[in-house]
Amino acid sequence: MTQAPTPTEDTVRELVRSLLADGTAEGAGPDVRPVAEGGGHSSWWVGRRHVLRLARDRDAAARQRRELRLRDLIRPHLGVPVPVSVAHGEWASGLGCTLDTRLAGGSGEVQDVSAVGEADLAGLLTGLREVPVRQAETLGVPRVAPRSLEALREAAAAAAEQLAAAEEFDPARLAQLTAPGAAQLAAQPGAAFLVHHALKGEHLVVSADGRVRGVLDWTDAVIGDPAEDIGGLAIAVGAGAAVRAATLAGYGARPCLRGLWLSRCDTVIRLADRLRGGDGGPVPLLRTRLGRAWEAIMLERVTDLRDDPDESP
């Protein structure tokens, strides 16, 4: 694979000029600076109103092209904004770029979500269920099978022992999820919807009053298990807020608990892998995400989930 060139302020500024060939670029060009968060592609702030996203390889470029079409499809259904591309093209041979509107607010990693913000997240989860699956698949959004919670539980148990040796985690906490419990929380047949699949805090734009003002980066979207997004929210905003938002969106105890335990197992596994030398992100951030996912909530005490025909998948 050809190595992508390293963008500089000068090359980014020149690229913005070429994308905005209609003269909307100001004077010698806008102020540009790299975005610190993220890593799937190179992102640059452009002035105060835009962000430039550069695909770093051909696979990322293909997913970015799909994302541009997907955002147009989902925008009428979601209760929260998604960025608009004001210009797009290539910044290197075969590597795409898009100049997007910048949504007002801060990162969900540092800005707490309020009760009204939880209602915004409920609107997001509700809207994702309303996106026509066939149209999303026509755009190339892949269909992904649900993960095995039992396999994930076993992997998390091994990781928890490693964290215990490092005095990072009490493995007894995982005992709440038994093998029969994991089987009971298997994904329900026919419950496949559009899933963002990367609802990290850095992909949530949150205002100072705790409202969710946007959801970024739809390049990893799939047709699959909606519990993955509930779990993503648990890691991003905490287990309590995630479950409250999912409940407001009409999800019952089973998918909420499944999402909760997906996130709990994931955070244990990711922190253990990082401490072994893996490339999973900053350790303090992984510890914070583990703490969010493992917030104690009343719902986790449910032990008997009888089939309910009126329960949302």
Steps between C-alpha positions, in 0.01 A plus 500: 500500500636843407586710805273805526687831507512692827277808481642832616334833575606631160367198307175505696456872440562455128258208490228712661559770239456245222185354656351847540589616151187717498687763700356434842849444644609818675810695391818297532295208626335401828676411820552123518610275786488125559222348706647322802231235546434203277739305283312308230578785261683831519272788599569874496305795635451753221420842639215496751231350278643195328700182549700325226520120518764316298471128428835336573463191278277371222274303733443811710434697180231251395334517842514878491325510159233269640466720808422809290203320343395340827484832684255629240285190554492515880473876551116515474461215752731599783414730783855640508705674229770337289763702313441623145773475238546836327767361266677171440758353266846340514800631694736234358467235231205278594465659844184696566430802716195689615463853635217478753306753699622525858226432753496733800592333829772301668609138512282259693820372661527818708148647498230326707161422348199645685156343546385686189809370324392147589174574318711609201677163511162326518404685182821375339427137588138535389601658171751227423219243519304706245774513235398266213737204521472414130594853396801494733611167355462642148757763600740222594449495878604147602287259702682366807394201712450556874795421724492207739468640850613165643825510302549859605432408864769232490753740346412764757548250785858434388564871455355574845752267662779695331353827624469355850872420501562866415250610768281662234177300532321252727419194286220402740293776340474292183326225699178697458496378139466122509510267201119451518462877527712556191288247310184676618637828364570364152393732218139451399421375146399769253634785712738646242498878448741769390765524772754781533742244648748753640310712752806615689487823695720666239228439241234678707481880482364629831417861585574674830143433619542125441296476179624266225554727202635249254635153425821471299680237292260255339773313312464187718120477472356151445170319488504299818436471871356821654638394839842597364394866499350470848835359611683778318298757690580327828870548425446858379257645757469235772286192555218687673457766232528240221231275647271794573538620140438152360193459720365835378556372146274202571759230565416245766716344769654231278670723238596751769669230706663351193645838406614559857688169518649541152651828619619357831677206339647722228646751744664229711651336191623827350668624818673164555622496140634854530685418821661205316636745245218509249406816310159569654528869584611690812480296821325778699225518237454122503473509880239774477299303247518188716366703794211632293397156374520350850280759668259314728137525386183331619430327169801270528328323791234359270550123500187367333431633151191322376415546134280804457328534160466873552866556583702691240791299354 
